[in-house]
């Protein structure tokens, strides 16, 4: 029927758009990986990280530069890599988005909370702020916001997709709770 053809025709574009959003998350994570790598290289070479603004050297030399004996930059690299891998897999594999969205949310909550703790240590205890650390903390806030928005959209798309249809959010919404693909042509057209 005609409405079915329209729903199917819009589906690849919507799926591609959602894949692009996952790649944007991976790009943010890649920036975080670069920052963490820069800081880790400086630490392993026993040299101060290149820092144009702030007190990077003081922060990097402090006892707070490690957590349970592991350099914070190594933990950051591990976390950003996990975010990038989850995001890339979800961008290529639509069914993986069912587990990828909560996984990303968990990683982002942990990363943002840990960065908030480290920022508090820099400001309250060390009274010295590393610009690279502040940039990384900002990236975790961005990742947290993106993951919260993504989780909200996945929640709206749950079940039969009618909440997403009522909100008029997108075409080609995939039902998450039922695992059933649902196509939405417009806010007025019911799911097929």
C-alpha positions in Angstrom: 0.0 0.0 0.0 1.0 3.6 -0.5 1.6 4.5 3.2 3.8 1.4 3.6 6.0 2.4 0.7 6.4 5.9 2.2 7.4 4.5 5.5 10.0 2.2 3.9 11.3 5.0 1.7 12.0 7.2 4.8 13.5 4.4 6.8 17.1 4.4 5.3 17.5 8.1 5.7 16.4 8.0 9.3 18.6 5.1 10.1 21.5 6.9 8.4 20.8 10.0 10.5 20.9 8.0 13.7 24.1 6.4 12.6 25.6 9.8 12.0 24.7 10.8 15.6 26.6 7.8 16.9 29.6 8.8 14.8 29.4 12.4 16.3 29.7 10.8 19.8 32.7 8.8 18.5 34.3 12.0 17.2 33.9 13.6 20.7 35.5 10.5 22.2 38.3 10.7 19.7 39.2 14.2 20.9 39.2 12.9 24.4 41.5 10.0 23.4 43.9 12.6 21.9 44.0 14.6 25.1 44.4 11.5 27.2 47.2 10.2 25.0 49.0 13.6 25.1 48.9 13.6 28.9 49.9 9.9 29.1 52.9 10.3 26.8 54.1 13.2 29.0 53.7 11.1 32.1 55.5 8.1 30.7 58.4 10.3 29.5 58.6 12.0 32.9 58.1 15.4 31.2 55.5 18.1 31.7 52.6 18.0 29.2 52.6 20.8 26.7 50.3 23.4 28.3 49.7 26.9 27.1 47.3 27.9 29.9 46.9 26.6 33.4 49.0 24.6 35.8 49.2 21.3 33.9 52.7 20.5 35.2 51.7 21.0 38.8 48.6 18.9 38.5 50.4 16.1 36.6 53.1 16.0 39.3 50.6 15.7 42.1 49.7 12.6 43.9 46.2 13.0 42.5 47.4 12.3 38.9 46.9 8.6 39.7 43.9 6.7 40.9 44.7 3.4 42.7 48.2 3.6 41.2 46.9 4.0 37.6 47.5 7.3 35.8 44.3 9.2 35.3 45.2 9.8 31.7 45.4 6.0 31.1 41.9 5.6 32.7 40.7 8.5 30.5 42.1 6.8 27.4 40.4 3.6 28.3 37.1 5.2 29.0 37.2 7.4 25.8 38.2 4.3 23.8 35.2 2.4 25.2 32.8 5.2 24.3 34.3 5.4 20.7 34.0 1.6 20.2 30.4 1.5 21.5 29.5 4.4 19.3 31.1 3.0 16.1 29.5 -0.4 16.6 26.1 1.3 17.1 26.6 3.5 14.0 27.1 0.4 11.9 24.7 -2.0 13.6 21.2 -0.8 14.3 20.2 -3.7 16.6 23.3 -3.0 18.7 21.8 0.3 19.6 19.5 -1.5 22.1 22.5 -2.1 24.4 24.7 0.7 23.2 22.5 3.5 24.5 22.5 2.4 28.1 26.2 1.4 27.8 27.0 4.9 26.6 24.9 6.4 29.3 26.8 4.4 32.0 30.2 5.3 30.6 29.3 9.0 30.3 27.8 9.1 33.9 31.0 7.5 35.3 33.3 9.7 33.1 31.5 12.9 34.0 31.4 12.0 37.7 35.0 11.1 37.9 36.0 14.3 36.0 33.9 16.3 38.4 35.8 14.7 41.3 39.2 15.4 39.7 38.1 19.0 38.9 37.1 19.5 42.5 40.5 18.2 43.6 42.3 20.6 41.3 40.2 23.6 42.5 39.7 22.9 46.2 42.8 20.9 47.1 45.6 21.7 44.6 44.4 25.2 43.8 45.8 24.6 40.3 43.8 23.8 37.2 45.1 21.9 34.2 43.7 23.2 30.9 43.8 19.7 29.4 42.0 18.2 32.3 39.4 21.0 32.1 38.9 20.3 28.4 38.5 16.6 29.1 35.9 17.4 31.8 34.0 19.5 29.3 34.1 16.6 26.8 32.6 14.3 29.5 29.8 16.8 30.1 29.1 16.9 26.3 29.1 13.1 26.2 26.7 13.0 29.2 24.3 15.4 27.5 24.4 13.5 24.2 23.9 10.1 26.0 21.0 11.5 28.1 19.3 12.9 24.9 19.9 9.6 23.2 18.5 7.6 26.1 15.4 9.9 26.2 14.9 9.3 22.5 15.3 5.5 22.9 12.8 5.6 25.8 10.3 7.5 23.7 10.8 5.0 20.9 10.1 2.1 23.2 7.1 -0.2 23.0 5.1 0.5 19.8 6.7 3.8 19.0 3.5 5.8 19.6 5.2 8.2 22.0 7.8 9.1 19.4 5.0 9.4 16.8 3.0 11.6 19.1 6.0 13.8 19.7 6.8 13.9 16.0 10.4 13.3 16.7 11.7 11.2 13.8 11.0 8.9 10.9 11.9 5.2 11.1 11.9 4.8 14.8 12.9 1.3 16.0 10.9 -0.1 18.9 13.3 -0.9 21.7 11.2 -2.6 24.4 9.6 -5.0 22.0 12.6 -5.4 19.6 10.0 -4.9 16.8 10.9 -2.4 14.0 8.3 0.4 13.8 8.1 2.8 10.9 6.7 6.3 11.5 6.0 8.4 8.5 4.7 11.5 10.3 3.3 12.6 13.6 -0.2 12.0 12.3 0.4 8.6 10.7 0.2 5.7 13.1 3.0 3.1 13.3 2.8 0.3 10.8 
